[in-house]
Amino acid sequence: MTVVLPPRTLPDEMAYLLPAAAPDVWRAAVARAAQLLAPTWDERPGNIGALSFILLTLSVECEQHPQSVPLSVTVENLRAQGGEPEGLSRRIEAAGVSAGVLGGGDGPGPLDTLWRGLSSWLEAPGEPMGDAPGHPPVLWAAVRGLHDVISPLEEAAIRQTPVPLPSLTTLNVLVGAYVQIVAARAIQPVTCDTCAGRKGGVLRVDGPAVTFVCAEGHTTAHHRLEVRRVRNALAYAGVPIDAAVAVEGNFPVTSSAYDERADPRHLSRFTTGMLA
């Protein structure tokens, strides 16, 4: 049976940015970013995360609510960054710590992982730990594209644009057997860090984070569990997304080494054999 995955909608992308612990100023920044991107939304998810951090920064620096930051100020800051906005990254980090979304010396923040994904350099292919600079951060490419998207907008028209509402930001997936991270050559069951339990448990999605809660109640973070892959896996399993859902038997999720839209049930010869 052919499964058609849902498109990467703007409400879904908003949900990925909104953990339960996010402060109101961050929620407002995400809402403003979504409003600005709504007229030209094209499924480029890096844009809304980058723009949300930029709007949060301008809100903190200007001491204004994100919705009140003038469009002209946003456009000018995007224009001024050029091709390598290292200064912008430092400003975002300072504003993020001040607003409580990024961790400082007092401990981690709720959006640290999201920010690292946008701001970190990626190793060049075949050059692990080498001298090659690798790929620039997602933020840099997003800034260049965002200026072209935002600059034609008019403030009066944007005021008339409804603010999109996010999809469900938290959900719990009750799994009857094993949560399986599926790659072409292997299947890796998610294992509890505390008791080594594997069977049963719950996958909890909270904004950008996915954690595994074993049958004994211990919580484990797994670097290969990603929100979009879990949501896509639910679609392949024929389970509608809701705040609380259940999957009977095993729940295969695509490994982060593969296209997030790949079908985990057929990615590996092992899972394909089980379905035959």
Backbone torsions as a table, in degrees:
resi	resn	phi	psi	omega
1	MET	NA	132.2	178.7
2	THR	-81.3	130.2	178.7
3	VAL	-108.1	125.3	176.7
4	VAL	-98.4	113.9	-179.4
5	LEU	-73.5	147.0	177.4
6	PRO	-66.3	149.6	178.1
7	PRO	-66.3	161.5	177.5
8	ARG	-80.6	90.6	-174.1
9	THR	-80.6	159.9	177.0
10	LEU	-63.0	-42.9	175.7
11	PRO	-59.5	-36.5	176.6
12	ASP	-65.7	-44.7	-179.2
13	GLU	-63.6	-33.5	174.3
14	MET	-63.8	-43.2	-177.9
15	ALA	-60.8	-36.3	-179.7
16	TYR	-64.6	-19.0	-176.2
17	LEU	-98.7	1.4	-168.5
18	LEU	-122.6	76.7	172.5
19	PRO	-67.2	158.0	-177.4
20	ALA	-58.5	-30.5	-176.2
21	ALA	-84.8	1.2	-177.3
22	ALA	-67.1	135.7	179.3
23	PRO	-73.1	164.7	-176.7
24	ASP	-60.5	-35.8	-177.9
25	VAL	-64.8	-34.9	176.9
26	TRP	-69.7	-41.5	177.8
27	ARG	-59.7	-39.8	179.0
28	ALA	-67.4	-37.6	178.7
29	ALA	-65.5	-41.1	178.0
30	VAL	-64.5	-42.5	179.6
31	ALA	-62.8	-42.6	178.5
32	ARG	-65.7	-41.3	178.2
33	ALA	-61.4	-43.0	179.5
34	ALA	-63.9	-39.0	178.9
35	GLN	-63.2	-40.8	-179.7
36	LEU	-70.7	-31.1	-177.4
37	LEU	-90.2	-15.2	-175.1
38	ALA	-55.6	-42.2	-176.7
39	PRO	-65.1	-22.1	-175.6
40	THR	-128.9	24.5	-175.0
41	TRP	-57.1	130.9	-176.2
42	ASP	-138.7	25.9	175.7
43	GLU	68.3	23.5	173.4
44	ARG	-95.6	94.3	-169.0
45	PRO	-67.0	-25.5	180.0
46	GLY	-62.4	-26.5	-176.5
47	ASN	-64.4	-45.6	-174.8
48	ILE	-71.7	-34.7	176.2
49	GLY	-65.8	-46.6	179.5
50	ALA	-62.9	-46.1	-178.5
51	LEU	-65.3	-35.9	178.0
52	SER	-62.2	-43.4	178.4
53	PHE	-66.0	-38.0	179.2
54	ILE	-65.5	-44.8	179.4
55	LEU	-65.7	-37.7	174.9
56	LEU	-60.0	-43.8	-179.4
57	THR	-62.3	-46.6	179.2
58	LEU	-64.5	-36.2	178.0
59	SER	-62.1	-45.0	-179.6
60	VAL	-67.9	-45.7	-176.8
61	GLU	-67.3	-38.0	-178.3
62	CYS	-90.2	-5.1	-177.0
63	GLU	54.5	47.4	178.2
64	GLN	-129.9	154.4	172.7
65	HIS	-64.1	142.3	-179.1
66	PRO	-52.2	-35.3	-179.7
67	GLN	-69.1	-19.8	-177.2
68	SER	-96.4	-6.3	178.2
69	VAL	-66.7	121.2	-176.3
70	PRO	-59.0	142.8	178.1
71	LEU	-58.0	-37.0	-179.1
72	SER	-62.8	-34.8	178.5
73	VAL	-68.4	-41.1	178.0
74	THR	-62.5	-46.5	-179.5
75	VAL	-62.5	-42.7	-178.5
76	GLU	-65.1	-39.3	178.2
77	ASN	-67.3	-36.9	176.1
78	LEU	-66.6	-41.8	-179.1
79	ARG	-65.2	-37.7	-173.5
80	ALA	-74.9	-11.9	-173.0
81	GLN	-76.7	-27.4	-178.2
82	GLY	68.5	-153.6	-174.9
83	GLY	-86.8	-19.3	-175.6
84	GLU	-134.4	81.7	-174.1
85	PRO	-79.8	61.9	179.8
86	GLU	-66.3	-38.2	178.5
87	GLY	-62.2	-37.4	177.7
88	LEU	-63.3	-39.8	178.7
89	SER	-59.7	-42.8	179.5
90	ARG	-66.0	-39.0	178.1
91	ARG	-64.8	-41.9	179.1
92	ILE	-62.0	-43.6	-179.4
93	GLU	-62.8	-41.6	179.2
94	ALA	-65.8	-43.8	-179.7
95	ALA	-68.4	-37.9	179.6
96	GLY	-63.4	-39.8	177.1
97	VAL	-66.9	-43.1	-179.8
98	SER	-61.7	-37.7	-177.7
99	ALA	-85.2	-8.4	177.7
100	GLY	85.0	15.3	178.4
101	VAL	-97.7	-20.9	176.3
102	LEU	-117.9	146.5	-177.7
103	GLY	-77.6	143.4	173.2
104	GLY	-115.9	-141.5	-179.6
105	GLY	-71.5	-15.0	-176.3
106	ASP	-89.7	-2.1	179.4
107	GLY	135.9	-179.6	-176.6
108	PRO	-72.5	158.9	175.6
109	GLY	-111.1	163.4	-175.1
110	PRO	-68.5	-15.8	-176.8
111	LEU	-119.5	18.7	-179.9
112	ASP	-57.9	-46.3	-177.7
113	THR	-63.9	-42.3	178.6
114	LEU	-61.5	-43.2	-179.0
115	TRP	-67.1	-39.7	178.0
116	ARG	-61.3	-38.8	178.8
117	GLY	-63.3	-30.5	-180.0
118	LEU	-86.7	-29.2	-168.4
119	SER	-108.6	-9.4	-175.0
120	SER	-86.2	144.1	170.8
121	TRP	-72.9	143.7	177.5
122	LEU	-105.3	139.3	-179.6
123	GLU	-62.3	143.5	175.0
124	ALA	-68.5	145.5	179.2
125	PRO	-56.0	131.1	178.2
126	GLY	77.1	7.7	-177.4
127	GLU	-125.4	46.7	179.8
128	PRO	-62.3	129.4	178.0
129	MET	61.0	18.1	-179.5
130	GLY	-89.6	-168.3	-178.1
131	ASP	-89.4	-11.5	-179.6
132	ALA	-64.9	135.8	-176.2
133	PRO	-67.8	-21.7	179.7
134	GLY	81.8	-162.1	-177.6
135	HIS	-87.9	140.3	179.0
136	PRO	-67.2	160.0	-179.5
137	PRO	-58.9	151.6	177.3
138	VAL	-57.2	-35.1	-179.2
139	LEU	-55.5	-41.7	-175.3
140	TRP	-63.3	-47.5	179.1
141	ALA	-65.4	-37.1	-179.6
142	ALA	-64.3	-40.6	-179.7
143	VAL	-61.1	-44.0	179.9
144	ARG	-61.7	-43.4	-179.9
145	GLY	-72.2	-35.3	-176.5
146	LEU	-65.6	-35.2	178.9
147	HIS	-60.3	-42.4	179.9
148	ASP	-66.6	-31.5	-178.7
149	VAL	-78.8	-40.8	-171.6
150	ILE	-85.3	-36.2	-172.4
151	SER	-59.3	-33.1	179.2
152	PRO	-75.6	-9.3	-175.7
153	LEU	-71.3	152.9	176.8
154	GLU	-115.8	136.9	-175.6
155	GLU	-57.2	-42.6	-177.8
156	ALA	-63.3	-40.7	179.9
157	ALA	-67.9	-38.9	179.8
158	ILE	-64.8	-36.0	178.5
159	ARG	-61.7	-25.7	178.8
160	GLN	-88.5	-5.6	-179.1
161	THR	-84.8	122.2	178.5
162	PRO	-60.7	145.4	176.2
163	VAL	-79.1	120.2	180.0
164	PRO	-62.3	148.6	176.9
165	LEU	-98.9	137.6	-178.8
166	PRO	-70.8	155.4	170.5
167	SER	-71.1	-175.6	176.7
168	LEU	-55.5	127.5	-178.4
169	THR	-93.2	-19.5	177.4
170	THR	-132.5	142.1	173.6
171	LEU	-153.1	155.3	179.0
172	ASN	-122.2	125.7	179.9
173	VAL	-109.8	108.1	177.2
174	LEU	-80.3	121.7	-174.5
175	VAL	-109.5	128.4	-176.3
176	GLY	-74.1	-33.5	-177.5
177	ALA	-123.0	-103.5	-174.2
178	TYR	-117.6	140.3	166.7
179	VAL	-84.0	119.8	-173.8
180	GLN	-113.9	125.3	171.2
181	ILE	-88.7	114.1	-169.6
182	VAL	-104.6	125.9	170.9
183	ALA	-122.8	173.1	-174.2
184	ALA	-62.9	-32.4	-174.6
185	ARG	-112.4	1.5	-176.4
186	ALA	-159.4	156.9	170.9
187	ILE	-124.2	125.2	-177.8
188	GLN	-115.2	108.2	175.4
189	PRO	-67.1	139.7	176.4
190	VAL	-71.9	129.7	-175.2
191	THR	-116.0	137.6	177.6
192	CYS	-65.3	132.6	179.1
193	ASP	-68.4	-24.2	-174.2
194	THR	-90.4	-50.4	-173.1
195	CYS	-117.7	2.1	-178.8
196	ALA	65.0	15.2	176.4
197	GLY	-68.9	145.6	-179.4
198	ARG	-126.3	-40.6	-171.2
199	LYS	-81.5	136.1	-178.9
200	GLY	76.1	179.1	179.3
201	GLY	116.5	-172.5	-174.7
202	VAL	-135.3	135.9	167.1
203	LEU	-92.1	123.2	179.0
204	ARG	-107.3	125.6	176.7
205	VAL	-106.3	126.6	179.8
206	ASP	-137.6	94.1	-175.9
207	GLY	62.1	-120.0	-178.6
208	PRO	-84.9	-3.3	-171.8
209	ALA	-107.1	142.8	172.4
210	VAL	-125.6	129.7	176.5
211	THR	-129.0	156.2	178.3
212	PHE	-107.6	125.2	176.0
213	VAL	-108.9	113.5	-175.0
214	CYS	-72.2	175.5	-178.3
215	ALA	-62.6	-21.6	178.9
216	GLU	-90.4	-2.9	176.3
217	GLY	94.4	6.4	178.3
218	HIS	-83.5	144.1	-177.8
219	THR	-104.7	132.4	-179.5
220	THR	-129.8	130.8	171.5
221	ALA	-92.7	136.7	-178.1
222	HIS	-126.6	124.9	-172.2
223	HIS	-66.7	-15.9	179.7
224	ARG	-95.8	-0.1	175.8
225	LEU	-90.8	118.8	-179.3
226	GLU	-126.5	147.0	-172.2
227	VAL	-58.9	-49.6	-176.0
228	ARG	-62.9	-36.2	-179.8
229	ARG	-68.4	-37.0	177.5
230	VAL	-66.4	-44.6	179.2
231	ARG	-63.5	-41.7	177.8
232	ASN	-65.2	-38.7	179.1
233	ALA	-62.7	-35.9	176.1
234	LEU	-63.2	-39.3	178.5
235	ALA	-64.3	-42.7	178.8
236	TYR	-65.3	-30.3	179.5
237	ALA	-82.0	-4.0	-179.9
238	GLY	72.9	26.3	-178.4
239	VAL	-107.4	118.7	178.6
240	PRO	-66.4	141.5	-178.3
241	ILE	-74.3	126.8	178.2
242	ASP	-148.0	172.3	-178.5
243	ALA	-59.6	-34.0	177.8
244	ALA	-139.5	120.3	-178.8
245	VAL	-133.8	163.9	-179.1
246	ALA	-130.3	140.8	175.9
247	VAL	-119.4	119.8	176.8
248	GLU	-77.1	141.3	178.7
249	GLY	73.3	-152.0	-178.0
250	ASN	-76.2	153.4	177.9
251	PHE	-124.0	94.4	-178.8
252	PRO	-80.4	133.4	-179.8
253	VAL	-126.5	137.3	-177.8
254	THR	-64.6	135.8	174.9
255	SER	-63.6	150.2	179.8
256	SER	-66.8	-10.5	178.0
257	ALA	-78.8	-7.2	-175.6
258	TYR	-123.6	164.3	179.2
259	ASP	-51.6	130.0	-176.4
260	GLU	-63.0	-21.4	-179.4
261	ARG	-92.9	2.1	177.9
262	ALA	-66.3	149.3	-179.6
263	ASP	-81.3	110.5	-177.3
264	PRO	-65.2	-21.7	-178.5
265	ARG	-71.6	-22.1	-176.7
266	HIS	-121.4	1.9	-178.2
267	LEU	-68.2	-37.6	-177.4
268	SER	-107.4	146.0	176.0
269	ARG	-64.1	-23.0	179.4
270	PHE	-71.0	-48.4	179.8
271	THR	-69.9	-36.8	178.2
272	THR	-61.8	-40.3	178.2
273	GLY	-63.5	-36.7	179.5
274	MET	-66.6	-33.2	-177.8
275	LEU	-79.0	-21.9	-174.9
276	ALA	-66.6	NA	NA
